[in-house]
Amino acid sequence: MNVTVIVVTKDRPGELSRCLTSIQEQTVTARCIVVDGSTTAQAIVQKFPYQYYQSAPGITKQRNLARQHVPLDTDIVIYCDDDVVFPPNTIEKVLAAFTDESIIGVTGSISGEPTFGLTKKIIGTMTGTYTIKPYGISFGLFNIINPVLKRQQVDWLPGAFMCYRWAKVKATQFDEWFAGYGLGEDFDFSYRVARVGKVVADPTIVVEHHHSSLNRDWEKFGYMRIKNRAYLRRKFWPKRLDYWLGMWWANGWLIAINAVRGIISKRYRNEFIGEIKAIFK
């Protein structure tokens, strides 16, 4: 099977170089398309045998541009963040997962994600911000990333690393309502795909997500977390009163917790400010 990897990036040359090196070192050769939301990536991509395109910034705009350049003979397309690193046999294991013809989407376990201890799980369950499924959704409309302990069907795939049969998704575009670095655009895309076919998480596939701090605006993050989740509720569950109530129950707890954490942390203080702005704007 022919594989094309799509990487979108903006002003992260170090992270991008590490990501592309890991793709080049795979046991299975893959093509790669890099779409730059700035102008800093071209010099990096020129060191690799990969395609480079420049775009207006925005993860959904950039991924939609990449879609237009996917080779016609592509069987599997992999979307990943520029701060992700593939162990050498990642793509080999992805192809093994797709030997099941009923599967149209695959992800794995993503290291580097925040962990949930027992106390955090209990509080998260009470506040609607936690679910046990690896890529599940809580009644508070929080889409959660958990460790993958067994192969199982999931509700959505994480944008940091999601793989699809190209024939099944080539007509599906990313929703460009999601601006900037998205936040929920992966759920929106993969949840639509999961409605027409099986998407699974495979624990034998593990990638490293290094969560670059570059280009992070925590006030904007807080704003987007409230606004984007409300948009998803309107888009997928417009008539579900229980989801509307769950979403605001979870939002209320999140804002209250960030108000407390913001006393000693600038990051959470900025998140809190963004969340309050989202409610009143």
ZIDAJO-V781856 format. One record per pair of residues at least 6 apart in sequence whose C-alpha atoms are under 6 Angstrom apart, sorted by the first residue. I is the first residue (numbers start at 1). J is the second residue. If there is no record, write none. Layout:
BEGIN
I&J ; I&J
END
This chain:
BEGIN
1&75 ; 2&74 ; 2&75 ; 3&30 ; 3&74 ; 3&76 ; 3&77 ; 4&30 ; 4&31 ; 4&32 ; 4&77 ; 5&32 ; 5&77 ; 5&78 ; 5&79 ; 6&32 ; 6&33 ; 6&79 ; 7&34 ; 7&80 ; 7&81 ; 7&82 ; 8&34 ; 8&35 ; 9&36 ; 9&82 ; 10&36 ; 10&37 ; 10&38 ; 11&40 ; 13&41 ; 15&83 ; 16&82 ; 19&82 ; 19&84 ; 19&85 ; 22&85 ; 22&86 ; 25&88 ; 26&88 ; 26&89 ; 27&88 ; 27&89 ; 28&92 ; 32&50 ; 33&51 ; 34&52 ; 35&53 ; 35&54 ; 35&62 ; 36&54 ; 36&55 ; 37&55 ; 37&56 ; 37&57 ; 58&179 ; 58&180 ; 58&181 ; 59&181 ; 60&174 ; 60&176 ; 75&165 ; 75&166 ; 76&164 ; 76&165 ; 76&166 ; 77&163 ; 77&164 ; 77&166 ; 78&162 ; 78&163 ; 79&161 ; 79&162 ; 80&160 ; 80&161 ; 81&160 ; 83&210 ; 84&208 ; 84&209 ; 85&208 ; 86&207 ; 103&198 ; 103&199 ; 104&164 ; 104&165 ; 104&197 ; 104&198 ; 104&199 ; 105&163 ; 105&164 ; 105&199 ; 106&163 ; 106&199 ; 106&200 ; 106&201 ; 107&162 ; 107&201 ; 108&201 ; 108&202 ; 108&203 ; 108&205 ; 108&206 ; 109&147 ; 109&148 ; 109&203 ; 109&206 ; 110&206 ; 110&207 ; 110&208 ; 111&208 ; 111&209 ; 112&209 ; 124&130 ; 127&250 ; 128&138 ; 128&139 ; 128&140 ; 128&250 ; 129&140 ; 129&142 ; 130&138 ; 131&138 ; 134&145 ; 134&146 ; 134&147 ; 134&148 ; 135&144 ; 135&145 ; 135&154 ; 135&156 ; 136&143 ; 136&144 ; 136&155 ; 137&143 ; 139&246 ; 140&246 ; 140&247 ; 140&250 ; 141&247 ; 148&203 ; 149&203 ; 150&203 ; 151&201 ; 151&202 ; 152&200 ; 152&201 ; 153&199 ; 153&200 ; 154&200 ; 156&187 ; 156&190 ; 156&191 ; 157&190 ; 158&186 ; 159&186 ; 174&189 ; 218&270 ; 218&271 ; 219&270 ; 219&271 ; 219&274 ; 220&274 ; 222&271 ; 222&274 ; 222&275 ; 223&274 ; 223&275 ; 223&278 ; 258&268 ; 258&272 ; 259&272 ; 261&268 ; 262&268 ; 262&269
END
